Structures are given as structure tokens and as C-alpha cells.
């Protein structure tokens, strides 16, 4: 790879790493080319050349956060066996990601969704698409477990996935708001109990 291209990629990643941290704690609107240039001691023109505008910087930051989420949550969970154990793994992987956050402000998407949920535009659309992809994956994983005969046949798998995801998101929000990590333990117990209640073989869901 050309050295200039490699340096450009490294600079872009350095900027996005800082941008994700800032946005997680202060919001995407707090990002600016000038701020990142000053904090990282790089040229403003260099940052502008990589992103071009504040909106493009915000979009690039959201996309980078999607990649982090996939690496920290989705791929580890998919190592669990297909079926109800993978459904459980998705929820627990997400809870670990929020309990031991990659970013200073906790879960990137919890804050970003609240910041842009009523603001139409490309940034909101990208955040919404990421949330939809996650919910679709959760529902598909739950449906797969039902097809494998590990979840009661009369249950709506999409409803179950929505319920589990909602529980985890509320726990993550409250844990930060109240500075109370016990919320994670409580919701993990609730989620496990819910899965055991619909499992055809609860023995598949041993205690952690």
C-alpha cells in the first residue's frame, strides 16, 4: 500500500476514534473540524480534506461506531451455538459492551438516538438504519432458535427479541443516569428468566 494512503487511513482512524469518544459523552453536534484539529494537534485543512463538512464528519463517526459495535457485540455473540444460547449471547454481549464501555460516554448509540430521533436528515437515517439492523438481527436469531425447536412454537420471535432488547436498553440508560451498575445484574437475571420461560429445554440456559 502506498505510504501516503496508509498515513491518510491512519489519520482518519485517529480522528474518528477521538470523534466517537467526544460524541458519546457530548453528542454529535459537539463535533467540529476545528476542535478535532486542536485536540489532536493536526492541521484543520487536513481534517477538512478527509471529511469535507460537519455532517460528513458526523456520518463518518456514526459509521465508525457501527463497526465498533459489530466487533464488540455482534461477532462475539455469533460464536455461541445457533439457537437460544445465541439469543442469550446477543443480549449479554450488548450488556457487557455498555457496562464496560469502549467510549468515555458509554454506549454511543444510546446518546446518538436520543440526540437525533426528532431531527430528520442523513445522520438520523444512518442511526435509525443501524438500530433497525440490530433489531432485525436479534429477531432473526430468535426466529432461528424457534426453527431449531429451542423456543416455544406459539411465541412470536420478533416480539421476544423486541422485549429483550428493550429491557437491556432501559438497564443501560438507567445504569448511567443513576450511576448504578446493579441495573445490569438485575436485567441480566430478568432476561435469563424470560428465556427460560419460553425455552423448550431450560437446561440449555445454565447460570453464568
C-alpha positions, -999 to +999 in steps of 0.1 A: +000+000+000+012+035-009+027+052+022+006+083+017-026+063+015-016+044+047-009+076+065-042+090+054-061+059+067-042+061+100-050+098+103-087+092+095-089+065+121-072+086+148-097+114+141-127+091+142-115+074+174-115+108+191-147+119+174-166+088+187-153+095+223-164+131+221-198+123+206-205+095+231-202+120+260-212+153+245-232+145+214-226+145+177-234+182+175-203+189+196-180+177+168-162+202+147-132+202+123-116+229+144-120+211+177-106+178+164-077+196+148-068+214+180-072+183+203-052+160+180-026+187+171-032+182+133-040+208+107-075+220+102-072+217+065-061+181+068-092+172+088-114+191+064-098+173+034-108+140+050-144+148+058-154+180+040-182+192+063-196+188+098-224+165+085-199+142+067-178+141+099-209+131+119-218+104+093-183+090+093-184+089+131-217+070+132-204+045+106-172+040+126-193+034+157-213+008+138-181-011+131-171-009+167-205-023+177-202-051+153-167-060+166-176-058+203-212-071+203-223-089+172-192-110+163-185-123+198-222-133+203-222-152+170-196-175+184-223-191+206-241-221+192-271-213+170-304-214+189-315-200+222-279-198+235-271-174+207-302-153+216-289-151+251-254-143+239-266-113+219-282-097+250-254-105+273-228-092+248-247-059+245-249-056+283-211-062+286-205-035+259-225-010+278-212-020+313-176-018+302-179+009+276-154+014+248-162+052+248-160+077+276-197+085+274-209+049+274-229+033+246-225+056+215-260+048+201-280+054+232-269+090+232-270+094+194-305+081+191-318+105+217-300+134+201-313+128+166-346+109+169-367+140+161-343+156+136-349+144+100-318+141+079-290+118+068-275+115+103-308+104+118-314+080+089-280+063+094-285+060+132-320+046+126-307+021+100-281+009+125-308+003+151-330-014+126-302-037+115-296-047+152-333-054+158-335-074+126-305-095+136-320-101+171-353-111+157-337-134+130-316-151+157-347-156+179-366-170+149-337-194+141-339-207+177-376-213+173-370-231+140-345-253+158-371-262+183-355-244+212-382-218+218-419-224+222-436-227+188-465-205+197-444-175+206-438-145+183-400-144+179-400-108+169-419-098+200-395-117+222-365-101+205-381-066+210-388-073+246-352-085+254-337-056+236-359-031+253-350-045+287-313-042+280-316-006+267-335+006+297-310-010+320-281+007+302-297+041+303-306+038+340-273+025+350-256+056+336-283+080+348-283+067+384-246+056+384-258+022+394-242-009+379-266-032+397-291-024+370-271-046+346-272-076+370-310-071+376-318-071+339-295-100+331-315-120+357-348-109+342-337-117+306-324-151+316-357-159+334-377-148+304-357-170+281-360-200+304-398-194+305-400-198+267-373-224+262-383-260+253-352-272+272-343-247+300-312-268+307-296-251+277-295-219+297-272-226+327-264-199+352-235-177+342 
